[in-house]
Each structure stands twice: as C-alpha cells, then as structure tokens.
Amino acid sequence: MASVASLTDFNRNQNAVLADLRDTQKPMYLTKNGKACAVIMDAEAFDRMMAEREETRSREERVYQGIIRGIEEFQRGETTDAAKGFAAIRDRKGWN
C-alpha cells in the first residue's frame, strides 16, 4: 500500500522520505491542501515496475496473436478432431 505525506513534510524532510522510498520500494502520494497532487517512488522500483509492465504487455500481445492465428486457421478449415488433439498432447507430454 502506498504511503501518504504532505508536500510540506516532503519539502522539510526530503532525505528521510527518499530513504523511506528506497527501503519500502513503494510509491508515496504527496498531498497539497489535503488532496493528492503527486506520486513519487524510488527510481529502481519504478524501473522494475516499468519492466514488469512491458513484460506483461508482451505476454498479452503473444496471447492475442495466438488467438488471431487460431481463428484464421479455423476459418481456413485447419482443424483437428478433439480426440486426436488430446491424443497428440498426451503423446507429446509422455502421458500414454
């Protein structure tokens, strides 16, 4: 869970806040007049989050492309009987 600090507290205690961000690796909401105005986080944590986000996007893209490929194969009539398909999977996995 992200922590919350006022912008004034951040300005007064920047080193302590930055150390806390580094230690917790979690974002912090900064508030002004009681309302969130910015979010800050440790640079390494941000880089890691962005890398994870890109990996997730890449996996989703591969799944999407696989679904599209399957639809296209179905439309061309390139289908396999379920029993034969399951048998092929069992053979590949060595489950026979």
Beta strands, then each sheet from edge to edge (+ up, - down):
strand 1: 3-6
strand 2: 28-32
strand 3: 35-40
sheet 1: 1+ 2+ 3-
end
